[in-house]
Amino acid sequence: MGWSQAAIDAFEKANTPADTAPPPAEEFEVWHDNWDMAMFFLRVASQWEYLLVPVGLGVMLGRRKGLNFAGCEAAARGLGLRWRKVFVDLQAMQDAVLEVDRETRIAERDTN
């Protein structure tokens, strides 16, 4: 027995690149001092790890649980970046994303 089409659709929707980056029309400011770290954060966007969460009978959704820091460290070292500095900034950015994810889930739950 395989996954139902609804489960496949929900998983694909939750794990598309559009879920990890703001829509192209959405603009935001990045201070000059933070530009390099913001670019690195976008560069390691493929390092998000997901937890499958049951949301209904046979339906699972992928929920971000955090960054794969081993992969992020490899990327940082490959680019010649100091990992200790990058790690602190990356952790702060990860925590901010996870908090927005949590707030979004609560808002969606409250509207349903």
C-alpha positions as CSV (number, residue, x, y, z in Angstrom):
1,M,0.0,0.0,0.0
2,G,1.5,3.3,-1.1
3,W,0.7,6.9,-0.2
4,S,-2.6,8.3,-1.2
5,Q,-2.7,11.0,-3.8
6,A,-3.8,13.5,-1.1
7,A,-0.7,12.7,1.0
8,I,1.6,13.0,-2.0
9,D,0.0,16.4,-3.0
10,A,0.3,17.7,0.6
11,F,3.9,16.5,0.9
12,E,4.9,18.1,-2.4
13,K,3.2,21.4,-1.5
14,A,4.9,21.5,1.9
15,N,8.4,20.8,0.4
16,T,8.5,23.0,-2.7
17,P,11.3,25.6,-3.0
18,A,8.6,28.3,-2.9
19,D,8.0,27.3,0.8
20,T,11.6,28.1,1.7
21,A,11.9,31.5,0.0
22,P,9.8,34.6,-0.1
23,P,7.7,35.1,-3.3
24,P,9.6,37.2,-5.9
25,A,7.2,40.1,-5.5
26,E,7.9,40.4,-1.8
27,E,10.7,42.8,-1.1
28,F,12.7,43.2,2.1
29,E,15.7,45.2,3.2
30,V,19.0,43.6,4.1
31,W,21.5,45.9,5.8
32,H,24.9,46.0,4.1
33,D,26.6,44.5,7.2
34,N,24.3,41.5,7.0
35,W,24.4,41.0,3.2
36,D,27.0,38.2,3.1
37,M,25.2,36.2,5.8
38,A,21.9,36.6,4.1
39,M,23.4,35.3,0.9
40,F,24.9,32.4,2.7
41,F,21.6,31.6,4.3
42,L,19.9,31.5,0.9
43,R,22.7,29.4,-0.4
44,V,22.1,26.7,2.2
45,A,18.4,26.7,1.9
46,S,18.6,23.1,0.6
47,Q,19.9,22.1,4.1
48,W,16.5,22.3,5.8
49,E,15.5,19.0,7.5
50,Y,11.9,18.1,7.6
51,L,9.8,16.1,10.0
52,L,6.8,14.2,8.6
53,V,3.8,15.1,10.7
54,P,0.4,13.3,10.4
55,V,-2.4,15.7,9.8
56,G,-5.2,13.4,8.9
57,L,-6.0,9.8,8.0
58,G,-3.1,8.8,5.8
59,V,-2.0,12.4,5.2
60,M,1.5,13.6,6.3
61,L,3.0,17.1,5.9
62,G,6.6,18.0,6.0
63,R,7.4,20.5,8.8
64,R,10.8,22.2,9.0
65,K,12.6,21.1,12.1
66,G,15.9,22.8,11.6
67,L,19.0,23.2,9.4
68,N,21.5,20.4,8.8
69,F,24.4,22.2,10.4
70,A,26.9,19.6,9.2
71,G,26.0,20.4,5.6
72,C,26.0,24.1,6.4
73,E,29.4,23.8,7.9
74,A,30.8,22.1,4.9
75,A,29.4,24.8,2.7
76,A,30.8,27.5,4.9
77,R,34.3,26.0,5.0
78,G,34.2,25.4,1.3
79,L,33.6,29.1,0.8
80,G,36.4,30.0,3.2
81,L,34.1,31.4,5.9
82,R,34.8,31.2,9.6
83,W,32.4,28.6,10.9
84,R,32.1,29.9,14.5
85,K,30.9,33.3,13.3
86,V,28.6,31.8,10.6
87,F,27.1,29.2,13.1
88,V,26.0,31.9,15.5
89,D,24.3,34.0,12.8
90,L,22.8,30.9,11.1
91,Q,21.3,29.7,14.3
92,A,19.6,33.0,14.9
93,M,18.2,33.0,11.3
94,Q,17.1,29.4,11.7
95,D,15.3,30.3,15.0
96,A,13.6,33.2,13.3
97,V,12.3,31.0,10.5
98,L,11.1,28.3,12.8
99,E,9.3,31.0,14.9
100,V,7.5,32.3,11.8
101,D,6.6,28.8,10.8
102,R,5.1,28.2,14.3
103,E,3.1,31.5,14.2
104,T,1.9,30.7,10.7
105,R,0.6,27.2,11.8
106,I,-1.2,28.8,14.8
107,A,-2.8,31.5,12.6
108,E,-3.9,28.8,10.1
109,R,-5.2,26.6,12.8
110,D,-7.2,29.5,14.3
111,T,-8.8,30.4,11.0
112,N,-9.9,26.9,10.3
